[in-house]
Amino acid sequence: AGLENGEVKDAYKKLIHEFLDAGGPPDDLIVKIGCQFFGCPVGKSTQGPLQEVHVEGAKVLDFDYLEEFMAQCFLASGCPEKEARVSAGVLIEADKRGIDSHGIGRLKTIY
């Protein structure tokens, strides 16, 4: 039998702590994706409370705002309404799951 969701999260957090304590960078893509997926904050060490990593100058935008922005980009480029909404929905779902390589980051490079 596999691990229960809570056990998977705990095991992941333990591995992340070990990775960070060994000097691994907190901005590592696998760390970021896993922590977004499992909802665990990323810190520099297990010594003391964990702090989320913030990027200086970064802005947090609501998913609904981003989805509408992407839909409007598709519409402005001549995409039909239905396809624009579906495409924006697919991209935002990737962002919601923490898969940055397949979300809004693809909007300009692929579409």
trRosetta pair geometry for C-beta under 8 A, 3 or more apart (Angstrom, degrees):
i j d omega theta_ij theta_ji phi_ij phi_ji
3 7 4.0 -131 -173 96 104 120
3 8 4.8 138 104 -60 125 78
3 11 6.6 -45 -154 -4 169 141
4 7 4.7 90 55 8 75 107
4 8 7.1 -139 95 -9 36 87
5 8 5.6 -53 -148 33 32 112
5 9 6.4 32 155 -18 65 104
6 9 5.7 -52 -149 35 32 112
6 10 6.4 31 154 -17 65 106
7 10 5.7 -53 -146 39 32 111
7 11 6.2 33 154 -19 66 107
8 11 5.7 -56 -146 38 29 111
8 12 6.2 31 154 -21 64 107
8 38 7.5 -142 117 -110 90 120
9 12 5.7 -56 -148 36 29 112
9 13 6.3 29 155 -19 64 106
9 38 4.6 155 -124 -162 86 115
9 39 7.5 -17 -137 51 129 89
9 40 6.7 152 -172 -46 94 118
10 13 5.8 -53 -146 36 30 111
10 14 6.4 34 153 -22 63 105
11 14 5.7 -53 -151 33 31 114
11 15 6.6 30 152 -17 64 105
12 15 5.8 -57 -152 37 32 110
12 16 6.3 32 152 -20 67 106
12 34 5.7 -159 -174 176 127 121
12 38 5.2 178 81 -45 150 167
12 40 7.0 172 102 13 106 145
13 16 5.6 -53 -147 36 33 113
13 17 6.4 36 153 -21 65 103
13 38 7.1 -144 -53 124 85 144
13 40 4.8 -156 -94 -139 103 164
14 17 5.8 -52 -150 34 30 112
14 18 6.5 29 152 -17 63 106
15 18 5.6 -54 -149 37 33 112
15 19 6.2 36 152 -21 66 106
16 19 5.5 -53 -147 37 32 114
16 20 6.2 27 157 -14 66 108
16 31 6.0 113 -134 -132 105 89
16 34 6.8 -168 -73 99 121 132
16 35 6.8 95 -119 -71 160 99
16 40 6.9 158 39 102 156 136
16 42 6.9 -105 173 -117 134 79
17 20 5.9 -59 -145 41 28 107
17 21 6.0 28 157 -19 65 111
17 43 8.0 13 -108 60 76 99
17 45 7.8 62 -156 -174 78 33
17 46 4.3 51 -163 -65 120 116
18 21 5.8 -55 -141 39 27 111
18 22 6.3 25 157 -18 62 109
19 22 5.9 -63 -152 37 26 109
19 24 4.0 -27 161 26 84 155
19 28 7.7 -89 150 38 134 154
19 31 6.9 -155 101 -86 143 112
20 23 7.8 137 -179 4 31 7
20 24 5.4 -81 -85 62 36 94
20 26 6.1 39 -116 -80 114 83
20 31 7.6 96 -65 -125 98 142
20 42 7.4 162 -78 -169 142 82
20 43 6.7 106 150 88 166 61
20 44 6.1 -177 176 -172 120 27
20 45 6.1 -151 127 -84 109 38
20 46 7.5 132 77 -31 113 75
21 45 5.6 88 -96 -135 73 74
21 46 5.8 -28 -65 8 122 98
21 47 7.9 112 -110 -16 103 91
24 28 6.0 -33 168 -23 102 145
24 31 7.1 153 135 -58 121 136
25 28 4.9 129 77 -44 86 87
25 31 7.6 -154 96 15 62 147
26 31 6.1 -135 -158 127 41 155
26 42 4.8 134 -163 150 104 121
26 43 7.1 -109 -111 118 136 10
26 44 6.1 -73 -45 -89 134 59
26 53 4.8 166 131 -70 125 143
27 31 7.3 113 115 67 3 125
27 32 6.8 19 -159 -52 44 118
27 53 6.3 -159 -75 154 75 156
27 55 7.9 87 -113 -82 124 102
28 31 4.2 83 68 5 94 111
28 32 6.9 -171 87 -10 47 85
29 32 5.7 -56 -147 37 32 111
29 33 6.2 27 159 -16 68 107
29 100 7.8 -121 -145 46 97 121
30 33 5.9 -53 -140 40 30 107
30 34 6.0 26 162 -14 64 113
31 34 6.2 -63 -145 42 23 107
31 35 6.0 17 161 -15 62 115
31 42 5.8 83 157 -118 112 134
32 35 6.0 -63 -144 40 23 106
32 36 6.3 20 159 -16 63 108
32 42 7.2 -42 -90 -40 54 153
32 98 7.2 -175 136 -172 75 108
32 100 7.5 -9 119 -7 129 133
33 36 6.0 -59 -150 37 28 107
33 37 6.1 24 155 -18 65 111
33 98 4.9 135 -145 137 58 111
33 99 6.7 51 -134 -93 114 50
33 100 7.3 -121 -85 6 91 92
34 37 5.6 -57 -144 39 30 111
34 38 5.9 1 167 6 68 112
34 40 7.8 -21 128 46 83 108
34 98 7.9 -164 -18 129 13 151
35 38 6.3 -62 -130 54 26 91
35 39 7.5 -121 173 52 54 3
35 40 5.1 -98 -137 71 77 75
35 41 6.8 54 -168 -142 124 9
35 42 4.9 -56 -89 -52 169 98
35 98 7.9 178 72 -144 54 151
36 39 7.5 25 -173 -73 24 41
36 97 7.7 99 120 147 113 33
36 98 3.0 153 95 -105 130 132
37 97 6.6 24 -101 179 87 69
37 98 5.0 -114 -52 40 73 144
40 50 7.9 -18 169 128 83 168
41 50 4.7 143 93 126 112 122
41 51 6.8 -121 156 137 130 11
41 52 4.6 -91 -145 -75 106 75
42 50 7.1 -170 119 -175 11 115
42 52 6.4 68 44 -137 71 48
42 53 5.0 -30 83 -9 115 108
43 46 7.6 122 83 -79 123 37
43 48 7.9 -152 171 88 147 81
43 49 7.4 -166 -105 129 154 45
43 50 3.3 -128 -34 -139 132 74
43 51 5.2 97 -113 32 91 58
43 52 7.9 -46 -72 -61 68 23
43 53 7.9 -174 -92 -49 28 83
44 51 7.5 1 -2 45 87 101
45 48 6.9 51 86 39 100 89
46 50 8.0 -17 -113 -71 47 94
54 58 6.8 -155 -178 46 73 121
55 58 4.0 73 77 -27 99 131
61 65 5.2 -112 175 80 99 128
61 66 5.5 111 115 -54 121 99
62 65 4.3 92 65 2 90 106
62 66 7.0 -164 92 -5 48 84
63 66 5.7 -57 -148 39 34 110
63 67 6.1 35 155 -22 69 106
63 92 5.7 107 -172 -172 94 116
63 95 6.7 170 -122 99 96 120
63 96 5.9 42 -122 -81 145 98
64 67 5.7 -53 -145 35 30 112
64 68 6.4 28 157 -15 64 106
65 68 6.0 -60 -151 39 28 107
65 69 6.3 31 151 -22 64 108
66 69 5.5 -53 -146 35 32 115
66 70 6.4 30 156 -17 66 104
66 92 6.0 144 101 -110 105 105
66 95 6.7 -60 114 76 154 169
66 104 5.6 -79 -173 -71 121 140
67 70 5.9 -55 -150 36 30 109
67 71 6.4 31 152 -19 64 106
67 88 5.0 106 -167 153 69 109
67 89 6.6 45 -150 -88 119 49
67 91 7.8 162 -115 76 68 91
67 92 4.2 -15 -87 -60 97 156
68 71 5.6 -52 -145 37 34 113
68 72 6.3 34 155 -19 66 106
68 88 7.5 84 -78 172 15 153
69 72 5.8 -58 -150 37 28 110
69 73 6.5 32 150 -22 63 104
69 104 8.0 29 85 -128 118 126
70 73 5.5 -50 -150 31 35 115
70 74 6.6 34 153 -17 65 102
70 87 7.3 -137 146 112 112 88
70 88 3.9 151 97 -124 109 95
70 91 5.6 -152 -165 70 165 140
70 92 6.8 -160 27 -50 145 97
70 104 6.3 -125 -72 -113 122 87
70 107 5.6 -122 -122 -106 99 131
71 74 5.8 -55 -153 37 33 111
71 75 6.3 32 150 -18 66 107
71 84 4.9 91 -157 146 71 99
71 85 5.5 28 -124 -93 123 53
71 87 7.7 144 -102 70 61 86
71 88 3.9 -58 -62 -25 76 161
72 75 5.5 -52 -143 39 34 113
72 76 6.1 37 156 -22 66 107
72 84 8.0 92 -55 174 15 132
73 76 5.8 -55 -145 36 28 111
73 77 6.5 18 157 -12 62 109
73 107 6.2 51 91 -176 160 123
73 111 7.7 98 123 107 117 127
74 77 6.0 -65 -151 40 29 105
74 79 3.9 -47 168 46 89 145
74 83 7.1 -144 165 110 135 81
74 84 3.5 167 101 -130 125 89
74 87 5.5 135 -93 69 155 134
74 88 6.3 -124 1 -47 134 99
74 111 7.0 -42 -95 164 86 144
75 78 7.9 105 179 -22 30 9
75 79 6.0 -82 -80 62 32 86
75 81 6.8 31 -104 -97 107 58
75 84 4.8 39 -57 -126 75 167
77 111 7.6 157 52 152 165 97
79 83 5.2 -120 177 92 102 109
79 84 4.4 132 105 -71 117 90
79 87 7.0 -53 176 19 158 145
80 83 4.9 75 64 20 88 106
80 84 6.7 -155 90 -14 38 92
81 84 5.7 -61 -145 34 25 113
81 85 6.4 19 161 -15 64 107
82 85 6.1 -60 -152 36 27 107
82 86 6.3 22 155 -15 65 110
83 86 5.7 -54 -141 40 33 110
83 87 6.0 33 159 -20 67 109
84 87 6.0 -57 -145 38 25 109
84 88 6.3 22 157 -15 62 110
85 88 5.9 -56 -144 39 28 109
85 89 6.2 31 154 -22 63 109
86 89 5.6 -58 -150 36 29 114
86 90 6.5 30 154 -21 65 103
87 90 5.8 -52 -149 32 31 110
87 91 6.5 26 155 -14 64 107
87 111 7.2 105 173 -102 140 152
88 91 5.9 -58 -149 40 32 109
88 92 6.2 26 157 -17 67 109
89 92 6.0 -57 -142 38 28 106
89 93 6.4 34 157 -25 62 104
90 93 5.9 -54 -154 28 29 113
90 94 7.2 31 150 -19 61 100
91 94 5.9 -53 -161 29 37 112
91 95 6.9 33 147 -14 67 104
91 102 7.3 -150 -132 144 61 64
91 103 5.2 103 175 -156 74 48
91 104 6.0 101 155 -70 119 47
91 106 6.3 -143 -125 59 112 111
91 107 6.5 68 -157 -70 161 88
92 95 5.3 -51 -152 37 43 114
92 96 6.2 47 149 -24 70 102
92 103 6.6 69 -107 -149 24 99
92 104 7.4 41 -89 -54 61 90
93 96 5.5 -50 -145 34 34 114
93 97 6.4 26 156 -12 65 108
93 103 8.0 -160 66 -106 39 91
94 97 6.0 -65 -151 42 29 105
94 99 4.4 -83 -171 76 83 107
94 100 7.7 153 139 -81 98 11
94 101 7.8 -99 168 70 130 52
94 102 3.8 -126 -152 98 153 93
94 103 4.0 -157 91 -70 102 76
94 106 7.9 35 68 8 156 127
95 98 7.7 49 -178 -68 32 19
95 99 7.3 -95 -71 60 24 63
95 100 6.9 56 -115 -103 67 53
95 103 3.3 104 -57 -142 84 152
95 104 5.8 28 -68 -8 137 91
99 102 4.8 -9 129 39 113 106
99 103 6.4 138 88 -33 71 97
100 103 5.8 -62 -137 27 35 114
100 105 5.7 60 166 -7 76 139
101 105 6.5 -66 -128 76 25 138
101 106 7.6 64 157 -54 45 101
102 105 7.7 17 7 58 10 100
102 106 6.0 9 -151 -28 35 137
103 106 6.6 151 73 12 21 97
104 107 5.3 -17 -165 -17 56 120
105 109 7.3 0 150 13 66 122
106 109 5.9 -84 -145 57 43 98
106 110 4.6 -4 180 12 91 125
106 111 7.0 72 136 -5 81 95
107 110 7.3 -46 -103 46 4 86
107 111 5.7 -49 -161 45 44 115
108 111 7.4 -52 -85 59 10 74
